């Protein structure tokens, strides 16, 4: 299990470093976007809802960028889900 955790953390090191550079407001905004997505909202609705709570951090998007933004948040959600599962597995031993 330790090898799996190490491999995953190594493969996502650049992404994890980028996440650490976010401000508390950006983290809160991202969390609000992901909360809406996890409830089934579309990416545009999730971004709008998060922007209402955190207007200073709100992303601007258009038809050309929305797909990349959606992919980013899907990756971020999967990354967080994997980290939680790996943590649970490592604590179970």
MIDOGU-830350 format. One record per residue: residue in three letters; x negated, y, z of N, C-alpha, C in turn; residue number from 1. Coordinates in nm, 4 decimals. Example, Ala and Ser with C-alpha at 12.3 -4.5 7.8 and 13.67 -1.06 7.14 Angstrom:
BEGIN
<site ALA <-1.3190 -0.5690 0.7800> <-1.2300 -0.4500 0.7800> <-1.3200 -0.3300 0.7800> 1>;
<site SER <-1.2850 -0.2250 0.7080> <-1.3670 -0.1060 0.7140> <-1.2900 0.0030 0.7870> 2>;
END
This chain:
BEGIN
<site UNK <-0.0830 -0.1194 0.0000> <0.0000 0.0000 0.0000> <-0.0872 0.1254 0.0000> 1>;
<site UNK <-0.1963 0.1206 0.0760> <-0.2843 0.2356 0.0822> <-0.3392 0.2688 -0.0563> 2>;
<site UNK <-0.3700 0.1656 -0.1344> <-0.4210 0.1880 -0.2699> <-0.3167 0.2565 -0.3569> 3>;
<site UNK <-0.1925 0.2144 -0.3458> <-0.0846 0.2749 -0.4241> <-0.0679 0.4216 -0.3873> 4>;
<site UNK <-0.0690 0.4503 -0.2599> <-0.0573 0.5885 -0.2139> <-0.1748 0.6718 -0.2645> 5>;
<site UNK <-0.2938 0.6185 -0.2521> <-0.4134 0.6905 -0.2978> <-0.4091 0.7158 -0.4473> 6>;
<site UNK <-0.3696 0.6162 -0.5234> <-0.3609 0.6322 -0.6689> <-0.2594 0.7387 -0.7068> 7>;
<site UNK <-0.1449 0.7373 -0.6423> <-0.0432 0.8359 -0.6742> <-0.0917 0.9761 -0.6381> 8>;
<site UNK <-0.1488 0.9903 -0.5203> <-0.1959 1.1218 -0.4780> <-0.3070 1.1737 -0.5692> 9>;
<site UNK <-0.3943 1.0866 -0.6133> <-0.4998 1.1274 -0.7065> <-0.4410 1.1714 -0.8400> 10>;
<site UNK <-0.3434 1.0974 -0.8878> <-0.2867 1.1282 -1.0196> <-0.2030 1.2559 -1.0188> 11>;
<site UNK <-0.1582 1.2975 -0.9027> <-0.0748 1.4179 -0.8928> <-0.1455 1.5311 -0.8193> 12>;
<site UNK <-0.2754 1.5223 -0.8051> <-0.3511 1.6210 -0.7275> <-0.3343 1.7625 -0.7829> 13>;
<site UNK <-0.3406 1.7784 -0.9133> <-0.3273 1.9119 -0.9722> <-0.1882 1.9704 -0.9458> 14>;
<site UNK <-0.0859 1.8865 -0.9629> <0.0509 1.9315 -0.9377> <0.0682 1.9670 -0.7902> 15>;
<site UNK <0.0160 1.8835 -0.7021> <0.0261 1.9091 -0.5581> <-0.0456 2.0384 -0.5195> 16>;
<site UNK <-0.1595 2.0647 -0.5813> <-0.2325 2.1885 -0.5537> <-0.1503 2.3096 -0.5966> 17>;
<site UNK <-0.0836 2.2977 -0.7105> <0.0013 2.4067 -0.7582> <0.1152 2.4317 -0.6590> 18>;
<site UNK <0.1727 2.3263 -0.6051> <0.2824 2.3401 -0.5093> <0.2373 2.4115 -0.3821> 19>;
<site UNK <0.1156 2.3873 -0.3409> <0.0638 2.4501 -0.2186> <0.0441 2.6004 -0.2347> 20>;
<site UNK <0.0356 2.6475 -0.3572> <0.0139 2.7902 -0.3828> <0.1436 2.8720 -0.3787> 21>;
<site UNK <0.2579 2.8041 -0.3692> <0.3853 2.8760 -0.3678> <0.4032 2.9531 -0.2376> 22>;
<site UNK <0.4703 3.0655 -0.2482> <0.5050 3.1440 -0.1297> <0.6224 3.0761 -0.0588> 23>;
<site UNK <0.6482 3.1114 0.0665> <0.7660 3.0561 0.1347> <0.8961 3.0850 0.0584> 24>;
<site UNK <0.9073 3.2015 -0.0024> <1.0256 3.2343 -0.0809> <1.0401 3.1458 -0.2037> 25>;
<site UNK <0.9282 3.1177 -0.2688> <0.9314 3.0293 -0.3859> <0.9701 2.8874 -0.3467> 26>;
<site UNK <0.9204 2.8423 -0.2331> <0.9570 2.7096 -0.1833> <1.1066 2.7032 -0.1556> 27>;
<site UNK <1.1579 2.8061 -0.0904> <1.3010 2.8110 -0.0589> <1.3841 2.8128 -0.1868> 28>;
<site UNK <1.3412 2.8910 -0.2846> <1.4118 2.8971 -0.4133> <1.4102 2.7595 -0.4806> 29>;
<site UNK <1.2931 2.6984 -0.4868> <1.2830 2.5649 -0.5477> <1.3720 2.4644 -0.4760> 30>;
<site UNK <1.3733 2.4714 -0.3432> <1.4577 2.3798 -0.2658> <1.6059 2.4028 -0.2956> 31>;
<site UNK <1.6436 2.5284 -0.3130> <1.7834 2.5595 -0.3452> <1.8195 2.5072 -0.4842> 32>;
<site UNK <1.7281 2.5225 -0.5800> <1.7530 2.4683 -0.7141> <1.7708 2.3174 -0.7064> 33>;
<site UNK <1.6795 2.2505 -0.6363> <1.6863 2.1039 -0.6285> <1.8099 2.0566 -0.5529> 34>;
<site UNK <1.8510 2.1294 -0.4510> <1.9719 2.0908 -0.3781> <2.0926 2.0926 -0.4707> 35>;
<site UNK <2.1024 2.1941 -0.5540> <2.2137 2.2016 -0.6494> <2.2048 2.0898 -0.7529> 36>;
<site UNK <2.0839 2.0643 -0.8011> <2.0665 1.9568 -0.8999> <2.1040 1.8215 -0.8407> 37>;
<site UNK <2.0651 1.7998 -0.7173> <2.0969 1.6713 -0.6517> <2.2475 1.6550 -0.6303> 38>;
<site UNK <2.3192 1.7654 -0.6257> <2.4651 1.7597 -0.6129> <2.5333 1.7471 -0.7484> 39>;
<site UNK <2.4554 1.7445 -0.8560> <2.5125 1.7247 -0.9882> <2.5283 1.8490 -1.0734> 40>;
<site UNK <2.4795 1.9623 -1.0259> <2.4906 2.0856 -1.1040> <2.3978 2.0798 -1.2253> 41>;
<site UNK <2.4347 2.1501 -1.3290> <2.3459 2.1627 -1.4445> <2.2283 2.2510 -1.4047> 42>;
<site UNK <2.1236 2.2479 -1.4826> <2.0070 2.3288 -1.4500> <2.0413 2.4775 -1.4497> 43>;
<site UNK <2.1229 2.5221 -1.5421> <2.1561 2.6653 -1.5442> <2.2386 2.7041 -1.4219> 44>;
<site UNK <2.3327 2.6201 -1.3822> <2.4112 2.6494 -1.2619> <2.3237 2.6454 -1.1368> 45>;
<site UNK <2.2301 2.5510 -1.1328> <2.1400 2.5411 -1.0179> <2.0513 2.6646 -1.0079> 46>;
<site UNK <2.0005 2.7113 -1.1213> <1.9169 2.8309 -1.1215> <1.9958 2.9548 -1.0806> 47>;
<site UNK <2.1184 2.9643 -1.1289> <2.2022 3.0791 -1.0924> <2.2357 3.0784 -0.9440> 48>;
<site UNK <2.2681 2.9618 -0.8896> <2.3014 2.9517 -0.7474> <2.1806 2.9877 -0.6609> 49>;
<site UNK <2.0642 2.9384 -0.6986> <1.9430 2.9690 -0.6227> <1.9091 3.1183 -0.6334> 50>;
<site UNK <1.9340 3.1769 -0.7505> <1.9059 3.3197 -0.7709> <1.9943 3.4076 -0.6833> 51>;
<site UNK <2.1148 3.3619 -0.6548> <2.2022 3.4377 -0.5660> <2.1445 3.4444 -0.4248> 52>;
<site UNK <2.0823 3.3348 -0.3823> <2.0235 3.3293 -0.2478> <1.8860 3.3946 -0.2435> 53>;
<site UNK <1.8093 3.3805 -0.3500> <1.6708 3.4267 -0.3536> <1.6443 3.5051 -0.4820> 54>;
<site UNK <1.7048 3.6227 -0.4947> <1.6922 3.6981 -0.6204> <1.5491 3.7390 -0.6546> 55>;
<site UNK <1.4663 3.7626 -0.5556> <1.3285 3.8042 -0.5836> <1.2458 3.6915 -0.6463> 56>;
<site UNK <1.2840 3.5678 -0.6221> <1.2105 3.4533 -0.6740> <1.2739 3.3939 -0.7999> 57>;
<site UNK <1.3859 3.4461 -0.8401> <1.4627 3.3875 -0.9503> <1.3827 3.3809 -1.0792> 58>;
<site UNK <1.3908 3.2662 -1.1426> <1.3268 3.2476 -1.2726> <1.4135 3.3063 -1.3822> 59>;
<site UNK <1.3499 3.3571 -1.4830> <1.4199 3.4028 -1.6034> <1.4072 3.2917 -1.7065> 60>;
<site UNK <1.5136 3.2628 -1.7771> <1.5087 3.1566 -1.8770> <1.5890 3.1959 -1.9993> 61>;
<site UNK <1.5633 3.1202 -2.1057> <1.6407 3.1353 -2.2283> <1.6507 2.9967 -2.2918> 62>;
<site UNK <1.7089 2.9900 -2.4094> <1.7283 2.8606 -2.4752> <1.5967 2.7892 -2.5049> 63>;
<site UNK <1.4901 2.8650 -2.5206> <1.3602 2.8043 -2.5505> <1.2897 2.7514 -2.4262> 64>;
<site UNK <1.3147 2.8096 -2.3102> <1.2415 2.7704 -2.1891> <1.3202 2.6811 -2.0940> 65>;
<site UNK <1.4498 2.6753 -2.1088> <1.5325 2.6027 -2.0112> <1.4988 2.4538 -2.0046> 66>;
<site UNK <1.4612 2.3956 -2.1168> <1.4291 2.2516 -2.1166> <1.3009 2.2243 -2.0372> 67>;
<site UNK <1.2026 2.3123 -2.0508> <1.0794 2.2961 -1.9729> <1.1047 2.3181 -1.8245> 68>;
<site UNK <1.1894 2.4138 -1.7924> <1.2230 2.4393 -1.6525> <1.2966 2.3184 -1.5934> 69>;
<site UNK <1.3884 2.2635 -1.6693> <1.4606 2.1445 -1.6231> <1.3633 2.0292 -1.6005> 70>;
<site UNK <1.2714 2.0083 -1.6937> <1.1730 1.9005 -1.6804> <1.0862 1.9220 -1.5556> 71>;
<site UNK <1.0503 2.0462 -1.5294> <0.9698 2.0763 -1.4106> <1.0445 2.0366 -1.2835> 72>;
<site UNK <1.1700 2.0766 -1.2737> <1.2451 2.0450 -1.1521> <1.2750 1.8957 -1.1403> 73>;
<site UNK <1.2949 1.8277 -1.2501> <1.3129 1.6822 -1.2445> <1.1846 1.6154 -1.1950> 74>;
<site UNK <1.0710 1.6619 -1.2446> <0.9429 1.6081 -1.2008> <0.9207 1.6373 -1.0534> 75>;
<site UNK <0.9513 1.7594 -1.0106> <0.9351 1.7970 -0.8708> <1.0233 1.7112 -0.7801> 76>;
<site UNK <1.1464 1.6885 -0.8194> <1.2354 1.6043 -0.7382> <1.1819 1.4619 -0.7309> 77>;
<site UNK <1.1387 1.4071 -0.8435> <1.0834 1.2713 -0.8442> <0.9576 1.2637 -0.7581> 78>;
<site UNK <0.8739 1.3645 -0.7683> <0.7506 1.3691 -0.6893> <0.7841 1.3664 -0.5401> 79>;
<site UNK <0.8767 1.4505 -0.4990> <0.9150 1.4535 -0.3573> <0.9759 1.3215 -0.3137> 80>;
<site UNK <1.0586 1.2617 -0.3980> <1.1198 1.1321 -0.3657> <1.0130 1.0241 -0.3483> 81>;
<site UNK <0.9148 1.0241 -0.4363> <0.8070 0.9247 -0.4284> <0.7265 0.9450 -0.3006> 82>;
<site UNK <0.6940 1.0688 -0.2686> <0.6175 1.0944 -0.1460> <0.6923 1.0479 -0.0217> 83>;
<site UNK <0.8223 1.0715 -0.0175> <0.9026 1.0264 0.0966> <0.9011 0.8736 0.1057> 84>;
<site UNK <0.9198 0.8065 -0.0067> <0.9195 0.6597 -0.0068> <0.7840 0.6037 0.0334> 85>;
<site UNK <0.6764 0.6617 -0.0185> <0.5428 0.6149 0.0179> <0.5152 0.6377 0.1648> 86>;
<site UNK <0.5602 0.7502 0.2182> <0.5415 0.7792 0.3602> <0.6169 0.6782 0.4454> 87>;
<site UNK <0.7396 0.6479 0.4067> <0.8178 0.5486 0.4816> <0.7504 0.4125 0.4784> 88>;
<site UNK <0.7007 0.3745 0.3622> <0.6344 0.2449 0.3498> <0.5057 0.2397 0.4327> 89>;
<site UNK <0.4309 0.3473 0.4335> <0.3062 0.3477 0.5095> <0.3318 0.3499 0.6595> 90>;
<site UNK <0.4442 0.4094 0.7025> <0.4781 0.4124 0.8450> <0.5410 0.2821 0.8911> 91>;
<site UNK <0.5911 0.2027 0.7981> <0.6586 0.0772 0.8336> <0.5591 -0.0291 0.8781> 92>;
<site UNK <0.4333 -0.0076 0.8511> <0.3333 -0.1100 0.8868> <0.2855 -0.0942 1.0265> 93>;
END
